[in-house]
């Protein structure tokens, strides 16, 4: 199975106490690299390809979309929300 995880850089509408400033480009890139590294360590993920803030995730056949989503949740919460936001996770149709 292949899934597409789409994130986006935070924008002005996302600014809050938790993220009071717009991040620098280098900070966003570092965050995306960190996410990519963490994705590579997940049991359900066999391959990660990244283009900007879009990740193509190869998954073992025994993992469905909800199981992959469950594994992603801890990675996409916490400090990364100062830099990026979750947009979608969809099954890729070949």
PyMOL commands that set and color helices and strands:
alter all, ss='L'
color gray80, all
select helices_A, chain A and resi 12-14+25-40+65-73+78-82
alter helices_A, ss='H'
color red, helices_A
select strands_A, chain A and resi 2-9+45-51+54-59+84-91
alter strands_A, ss='S'
color yellow, strands_A
deselect
rebuild
show_as cartoon
